[in-house]
Amino acid sequence: MIVSHLFSHFIFSKRAGALVKRIAWLSMGAISISVTAFLVVLFVMNGMNASIKSRIMGLEPHLYVSVSDLKTPQSLENHPAFQRLKEDEGNKVYVYETQDVIIRSQDGQFRGGIARGLTRASLEYFIEQLKSLDKKSTKKDGLLNSAVWDPQDIPEQGEVVLGVDLAQSLGVFEGDFISLMSPASLLLPIGEIPQFERVRVKYIVTTSLSDVDAQFLFYQRGNALSQLDNSGLKKIGIEAWLANPQQIEKTKESLLSFSDVQVETWEDRNSALLYALKLEKLTIGFFLGLAGMIAGSSILTVLALLLSQKRRDIAILRTLGFSSRQTILTFTQMGCMISGIGVLTGTLFGLVIGFYIQQNPINFLPQQIYYDASIPALVDGWLVAGVLVASFLIALLGSYIPARAASEVQPSEALRTK
């Protein structure tokens, strides 16, 4: 009660100095704005990171398993590692093949790419995942949207599916023919004709994953690229989507018990991207935190002005029996109250804005430029708790320093000074 009375009397009453009052309001406003900005920006970054991760986990297998010395799909399917993954009926487990290729369009454009051969079941699951992540049903720029791609209508004999960026770089459209050859053909003697295969582009697909859209072409294993089998660059392996993605590390350790098995998770394959996202979030959070600390340091200014204008009032309190410890505690609490009002107001605004964006992602970015045209958000309770704790500690330190000076006021000297 005493602290709240002194707080309102010293700072916000009619007798309080106009300068102190104005700076106190500005201080609370600055703290509120800095906390709001800090929370909203990090909530948006959380949402973007979660969106990227969910898309990667939806379209990219959780586990890639390779077995040394096995060169045929049948031998992989009979391996104990494949059978162990199939034990859980919820897991989606398939054998895939991949190889680097050189792609030539009918207009003579050349690009390098990665050809990925999947089973029919794997292609159908891939399309279903893509449709669940992308609900749009309109065509843009003449490209077929994934939402109208029937999972049963997959590439057949001599047909492939191209990523949108790869197709645009080659200048090809659905229905065009392209020629595929192995990079090993570049080493052939002059005059020798390299092996190539002519295939038809059945679909051009947008996954919103830059690596996939810019490099990959997909085909049904056994129905295309059979003429390139002798290049010696084709690799086969096992891809698996787990029913419970939280068991990725446990499943990886289980598969590594086989001496001839190598396992790579989706996090291992995207470690550079995940590290960049984490570093970006940490860097922005650090500088926003510094801005908040600068705003919070205005508490020092408020209390310093308060001490200079209220020395006689402090001296009277000391004369009435306030000890040095009580003086420090009282003015520290007053500083924390100023900071607390700003922090709680900023936290409330940040949560309201964060929940609104989380429920209603902002859509104003052009889809032709950005992979994800929306700005999502994801409210993190631990982040809010961390902001409150850090703000309290900063306010405590910022209030204690001038409060310590208030405790050193000598009543006799202060009352003699006019």
N, C-alpha and C positions, 0 to 999 in steps of 0.2 A: 504493500500500500504506500509506504513512504517513497519508494523508488518511482512508482507511477505518478504520485503527486508531484515530486520534484521534476520528473520528466516533462509533464504537461506545464508546470509552472515556469521552469527554466527555459523551455524551448518553444512551446506553442501557445503560451498565454499572451494576453495583451501587453503585459509588462516585459515580455521577452524582447530582446533586441531584434530589430527587423532583419539585420544582416544574418544573425544566427538562424532565425526562422527560415529565411529564404534558402540559405545554404543547406539546412537540414532537409527541406523539401527537395532541393536539387539532388542531394546525396541519396535520398531514398528512391527518387525517380531514376537516377543513374544506375543504382544497384538493381532495381527492378528490371530495367531495360536490358542490362547486361546478362542477368540470369535468364530472362525470357529468350534472348537471342542464343545464348549458350545451349539451352535445352532444345529449342526448336531446331537449330542446326544439327545437333547430334541425333535428335529423333529422326530427322530426314536422312541423315547418313546411315543410321541403323536400318531405316526402311529400304534404302537403296542397296545396302549390303545384303539384307535378307532377300530382296528380290533377285539379285544376281545369284546368290547361293541356291535359292530354290529353283531357279531356271537351270543352273548347272546340274544340280542333283536330279532334276526331272528328265533332262535330255542326255546327260552323260552317265554311263554306268558307274555305280558306286565302287566297283572293284574290277580291275583288269588283272587277269591271271595268265601267265605264260609258263609253259613247261618245256624245258630244254630237251632236245633230241626228238621231239614229237612234231611231225610235219604234216599230218593228215587230220581232218576233222574227226574221223571215226576214232582215232587213237586218243584224241583229247576227250571225247565223250565217254570213253571207257576208263579214263584216269580217275583215281580215288578223289582227287581234288574236285573234279566236276560232280562226282556222285555225292560228295559231302555238301556241296552247295545246293544240290537238288533235294537234300533231306528235308529242308524247310519248303513246304509247298507254296508259301507266299513269295519265295525268291524267284526272280526271272533270270534264268541262266541260259546263255546261248554261246555258240562258237562263232567267232568272226574271223575275217581275214583282212589284211590291210597292206597296201604297197604305195610307194611314191610313183606318180605318173606325170608325163608331160601331155598337156591338153592342147590340141590344135583345133581352132574353129574353121568353118568353111571359108571365112574371109582371110585366113592366114594368121590370126592372132594366136600367140603361144603363151601358156601359163603353166606353172607347176602346181600340182595339187596332190591330195592324198585320197586314194580310192579305198573305200571301206565296203567290204562285202559282208552282208548280214543275211541271216536266215529270214524266211518269210514271217515267222512268228516275231522275230526281233524287230523287223521293219514295221509290223503292225503295232507293236507296243510303242515304238518310237513315235509313230504318228498319233497314237492315242495320247501320249504324254504331251506332245506338241499342241494338240487341240485343247487339252485341259489347261495349258498355260496361256494359250492365246485364243480368246473368245471372239475375236473380230471375224466378221463374215463377209467383208467386202474385198474386192480386188483393187490393188493400187499399183500404178505404174505397169499394168499389164501382167503382174505376177500373181499367180494363184495363191490365195491365202490358205494357211494351214487348216482353218476352220471348215473349209469346204472340200478338203481332201479326204476322201473316203478311206478308212484304214484297210479296206479290202482291195482297194485299187492301187496296188504297189507295182513298182517297175518289174517288167517281165523280161523275156529273152531279148538281149541287145538293147536294154533301156537303162537309163541312169537318172538320178536326181541330183541336181546341182544346188549348192548354196548360192544365195542371191548375190552376194558380192563377187563371188567367182564368176557367176554368169554375166554380171555387168562388166567385169573387166575383160571378158572374152567377147562381149557383144552378142551373146546368143540368147535365144528365146525358146519357150517350150515348143517342141516339135522339130527343132533344128538338130542336125547331126554334127557330131564332133569326133575327132580321131584321138585315140589314146595310145601312147607308146611308153616304154620303159626308159628311165634315165640312162640305163646301160647302153641304149642305142647311140648315145652321143660318143661312145668310145669305139664304135665300129669303124673299120677302114673305109676310106673314101670310095664311093661307088657301090658299097654294099647296102642293100635296102633293109631298113630296120623293121622288126615286127611291129605291127600296130593293129588296132581294132577300132572299127567304126561303130559308134553307138548313137542312139537317139535320146535326146533330153526329154524325158517324160514330164518332169515337174521341176520348177524352180521354187525353192522353199526358203522361208525366213525363220531362223531360230532365235534371232537376237543374241546369239553368241558369236562374237567377232571371229574367233578362230574357225568355228564350224562354217559360218557363212562365207568366209574368204578362202578356205582351203579345201573343203571336203566335197566329194561326190559319193553318192551311195548307190549300191546296186544289190540285187538279190544274188547271193552266193551260188555259183554254179550256172547262172544264166547270163553272165557277162564277164568280160576280161579273161576268158579262158585261153585266148591266144597269147596272153602274156605270162602264162604259168611258168614258162621256162626261163624267165629272166633271173630267177634266183633271189629276187628282192622281196618276194611275198612272205609275210609273216602271219601266223595264225595264233589265236589265243582265246581265252574265255572271258566274256563280259557278264557281269552280274549286277542286277538291281536287288537290293535286299529288302525284305518285307519290313524290317526294323533298321533304319539307317543308323540308329544309335549303337548298333552292334558291329559297326564296320571294323574297328580296331580289334575286337575280340575275334571276329571271323578271319581277319588278316593273320593274326597270330596262330590260329588253328590251321590255316592253309600252309603257313611257313614251316609247319612241322614236317612237311614233305621236302626232302632234300633237293629235289629237282624242280621246285616250284618257285617262281618269283611273283610277288603281288604288289600292285600299285593301286592306291586309293584315289578317289577323285580329288581329295585334298592334296595328295602328292603331285598329281598332274597339274593342278592349278595353284601350286604353292606361291608362285611369283605374284599372281593376281591377288590372292588372299593376303599376302604380305603387304602389297601396295595399298589395298583397302584399309588394312589395319594401321599402316603408317600414316595414311591420309587422315583417318579419323583421329589418331593421336596428335598429329601436328595441328590440325584445325582446333581440336579441343584445347591444346596447350595454349595457343595464342588467344583463343576466346577466354580462357581462364585468366590469362594475364590481363586482358582488358577488364575482366570483372574485378580482379584484384586492384587495379588502378582506380576503378569506380569505388570500390570498398574503402580505399585509403582516404576517401573524403571524410570518413568518420573522424580521423585525426584532426582535420580542419575544423569540423563542427565542435568537437570537444575542446580544442585549443582556444577557439573564439569564446566558447562558453566560459572557460576558466578565466580568460582575461577580463570578461565583462562581469563575472559573478564572483570575484575574489572576496568581496565583503560578505556576500551571502554564504559562501563556503566557510569564511572565518566565523560567522555567527553560528553555523552548524557545529563547527569544531568547539566553540565556546559552550554550546548547549550539551556537549558530551559525546560528539561523534569522534570515534577513534580513527587513527590512520587506516586501520584495516577496514572499518566500516565505510570510510570515504572512498577507498579504492574499490570496494565491492559495489557501492552505490553508483559511482560514475562508470564503472565497467558495465554494469547492468544497463545503464542508460544508453551507452554506446551500442550494446548488443540489441537493445530495443529498436534503435534507429535502423540498424542493419537488418534486424529480423523483419521489420515491416516491409522493407524493400525486397528481401529475399523471398518471403512468403508470397508477396504480391506477384513477383516475377515468376515464381514456381507455379502459382495458380494460372497465370496467363500462358506460361509455357505448356502446361498440361492441357489446357483447353485447346490451344492451337494445335498441339501435337495429336490429341485425340481426334480433332476435326479432320486434319490432313490424313490421319490413319484410316478414317472411315470414308473420306472423300478425297482420294489422291488428285492432286492438281494436274490438269492436262492442258498445257499450252505450248509445249515444245514441238517442233515439226518432226513428224515421223520419218520424213525423208532424210533427216540428218542424224537423229539420235536413235539408238537401238531401243531405249525405253523412253517414250515420250512423256510419261507421267512422273510426277514427283511424289513418292510415297513417304510414309513416316511409320515408325514403330516405337511406341512409348516403352521405355525401359525403367521399371521401378527401382532397380539397383542404381541406375544413373541419378535418378531424383534423390534417392537417399544419400548418395555420395556428394551431390551438390549441397544438400542441407548440412551435412556434417562438415564439409570443407568450408562452407560459408560461416558456420558457427565458430570454427577455429580461427578463421581470419578476423572475424568481428571481435572475438575475444582478445586476440593479440593487439588489434588496432585500437581497442578501447582501454586496454590495460596501461598502455604507455602514457597517455595523457592523464588517466586516473591516478597513476602513480605520482604525477606532478601535482595533482590536486591535494594529495595527502601530505605534501610537503609545505602547504600554505601555513604560515605562522599567524594565528589569530591576532596577536598584538600588533604585528606589522601591517597586516591587511586592514585592520580597523583604524589605524592611525592615518593610512593613506587615503587622501581625498580623491 
